[in-house]
Amino acid sequence: MATNTDRETELDQLLLERRVEQFLYEEAALLDQREQREWLSLLDEEIEYKAPLRVTREHVNDSFSRSSYYFDEDYGSLKARVQRFESEYAWSERPPSRTRRFVTNVRASKRDDGTVEAKSYLLLYYGQGDSESYTFLAGRREDILHPDGNTFTITRRHVFLDHAVPKIDKISVFL
């Protein structure tokens, strides 16, 4: 028989997962609407933002490099990218890309240090200009979120793409 403490723990877990889902959905909306300055406000100034290269090995499904990355960034480099996107020198974003992020399978758990571990799947639609071509990128994300009042800041994001060789000329958008 479930006790009140068990029910409270389960309710707390459901509320945490709901808060994390809403945070990740809002983040995706900001990025899809190209509101990158607002997106920066969701990042902790100590953020670690990485996407390691997938390594294909026989009989191993989920292997990633520990030293090579599609991107390995910190707050300063992310801020510089946002500033460049706003300038006339963002040639990779001329014309601006069209994106749609689908965030699913969100799981969240509190850590001993008070932060929250959030795992999710991401499907990104990417198109640009008048081209008929478009790309989908799929992967999983592992985030560490720092509670900040009623919301969070992203302290760490590791993106693990499902593709060994993504069919995209550049990864100029944020994942």
C-alpha positions as CSV (number, residue, x, y, z in Angstrom):
1,M,0.0,0.0,0.0
2,A,1.4,3.4,-1.0
3,T,2.0,5.8,1.8
4,N,1.5,9.6,1.7
5,T,5.3,10.0,1.4
6,D,5.3,7.7,-1.6
7,R,2.5,9.7,-3.2
8,E,4.3,13.0,-2.5
9,T,7.5,11.7,-4.0
10,E,5.7,10.6,-7.1
11,L,3.9,13.9,-7.4
12,D,7.1,15.8,-6.9
13,Q,8.7,13.7,-9.7
14,L,5.7,14.3,-12.0
15,L,5.9,18.1,-11.4
16,L,9.6,18.1,-12.0
17,E,9.3,16.3,-15.3
18,R,6.5,18.7,-16.3
19,R,8.6,21.8,-15.5
20,V,11.6,20.4,-17.4
21,E,9.4,19.5,-20.4
22,Q,7.9,23.0,-20.5
23,F,11.4,24.5,-20.2
24,L,12.7,22.5,-23.1
25,Y,9.7,23.2,-25.2
26,E,10.1,26.9,-24.6
27,E,13.8,26.7,-25.5
28,A,12.9,25.0,-28.8
29,A,10.3,27.7,-29.6
30,L,12.8,30.5,-28.9
31,L,15.4,28.9,-31.3
32,D,12.8,28.1,-34.0
33,Q,11.7,31.7,-33.9
34,R,15.3,32.9,-34.1
35,E,15.1,34.6,-30.7
36,Q,18.7,33.7,-30.0
37,R,19.4,36.6,-27.5
38,E,16.5,35.3,-25.4
39,W,17.9,31.8,-25.7
40,L,21.3,33.0,-24.3
41,S,19.5,34.0,-21.1
42,L,18.6,30.3,-20.6
43,L,22.3,29.4,-20.5
44,D,24.5,29.3,-17.4
45,E,27.7,31.3,-17.9
46,E,29.6,28.2,-17.1
47,I,27.9,26.1,-19.7
48,E,29.6,23.1,-21.4
49,Y,27.9,22.6,-24.9
50,K,29.3,19.6,-26.8
51,A,28.4,17.2,-29.6
52,P,30.9,14.4,-29.9
53,L,31.5,12.7,-33.2
54,R,29.9,9.2,-33.5
55,V,32.4,6.5,-34.0
56,T,31.3,3.4,-35.9
57,R,32.6,0.2,-34.6
58,E,31.6,-3.4,-35.3
59,H,29.2,-4.8,-32.7
60,V,29.0,-1.5,-30.8
61,N,25.9,0.6,-31.3
62,D,26.5,3.7,-29.2
63,S,30.1,4.8,-29.4
64,F,31.3,8.5,-29.4
65,S,34.7,10.1,-29.6
66,R,36.1,11.5,-26.4
67,S,38.3,14.0,-28.2
68,S,36.6,15.0,-31.5
69,Y,33.4,17.1,-31.7
70,Y,31.0,18.6,-34.2
71,F,31.1,21.5,-31.7
72,D,32.7,22.0,-28.3
73,E,31.6,25.4,-26.9
74,D,31.3,27.6,-23.9
75,Y,29.2,30.6,-23.1
76,G,31.7,33.0,-24.7
77,S,31.7,31.1,-28.0
78,L,27.9,30.7,-28.0
79,K,27.5,34.4,-27.3
80,A,29.9,35.3,-30.2
81,R,27.9,33.0,-32.5
82,V,24.7,34.8,-31.6
83,Q,26.4,38.2,-32.2
84,R,27.7,37.0,-35.6
85,F,24.2,35.8,-36.6
86,E,22.9,39.3,-36.0
87,S,25.6,40.8,-38.1
88,E,26.1,41.0,-41.9
89,Y,28.9,38.4,-41.6
90,A,26.8,35.3,-40.9
91,W,27.1,34.0,-44.5
92,S,26.0,30.4,-43.5
93,E,22.7,31.9,-42.4
94,R,22.0,33.9,-45.6
95,P,19.2,33.4,-46.3
96,P,18.2,32.4,-42.7
97,S,17.6,28.7,-42.1
98,R,14.1,27.5,-41.2
99,T,14.0,25.1,-38.3
100,R,11.6,23.1,-36.3
101,R,12.7,21.2,-33.2
102,F,10.7,18.3,-31.9
103,V,11.7,17.5,-28.3
104,T,10.4,14.2,-26.9
105,N,10.9,11.4,-24.4
106,V,11.9,13.9,-21.7
107,R,13.1,12.3,-18.4
108,A,14.2,14.3,-15.4
109,S,15.7,13.5,-12.1
110,K,17.1,15.5,-9.2
111,R,20.8,15.1,-8.5
112,D,22.4,15.2,-5.0
113,D,23.9,18.7,-5.7
114,G,20.5,20.2,-6.3
115,T,20.7,20.3,-10.1
116,V,18.5,18.4,-12.5
117,E,19.6,15.8,-15.0
118,A,17.4,16.0,-18.1
119,K,17.5,13.5,-20.9
120,S,15.5,14.0,-24.1
121,Y,15.3,13.2,-27.8
122,L,15.6,15.8,-30.5
123,L,14.5,15.8,-34.1
124,L,15.5,18.9,-36.0
125,Y,14.0,19.9,-39.4
126,Y,16.4,22.2,-41.3
127,G,15.7,24.0,-44.6
128,Q,17.1,27.1,-46.2
129,G,16.2,29.5,-49.0
130,D,14.2,28.4,-51.9
131,S,15.8,25.0,-52.1
132,E,13.7,21.9,-52.3
133,S,16.2,20.0,-50.1
134,Y,15.9,19.8,-46.4
135,T,17.6,17.8,-43.7
136,F,16.5,16.0,-40.5
137,L,18.9,15.6,-37.7
138,A,18.0,13.2,-34.9
139,G,19.7,12.5,-31.6
140,R,19.5,12.5,-27.8
141,R,20.5,15.2,-25.4
142,E,21.8,15.0,-21.9
143,D,21.4,18.2,-20.0
144,I,22.3,19.4,-16.5
145,L,19.8,22.1,-15.5
146,H,20.3,24.5,-12.6
147,P,17.1,25.6,-10.9
148,D,16.6,29.3,-11.2
149,G,13.4,30.4,-9.5
150,N,10.5,28.9,-11.4
151,T,12.7,28.0,-14.4
152,F,16.2,26.6,-15.1
153,T,19.5,27.5,-16.7
154,I,21.4,25.0,-18.8
155,T,24.7,24.2,-17.2
156,R,25.7,21.4,-19.5
157,R,24.4,20.0,-22.8
158,H,25.8,17.0,-24.6
159,V,24.2,16.2,-27.9
160,F,24.6,12.7,-29.3
161,L,23.6,12.6,-33.0
162,D,22.3,9.4,-34.4
163,H,24.1,10.0,-37.7
164,A,27.6,8.9,-38.3
165,V,27.8,11.4,-41.2
166,P,25.0,14.0,-40.9
167,K,23.6,15.0,-44.3
168,I,24.0,18.7,-43.7
169,D,26.7,21.1,-45.1
170,K,27.0,22.9,-41.8
171,I,25.7,22.8,-38.3
172,S,25.2,26.5,-37.8
173,V,22.1,26.2,-35.7
174,F,21.9,25.4,-32.0
175,L,20.8,21.9,-31.0
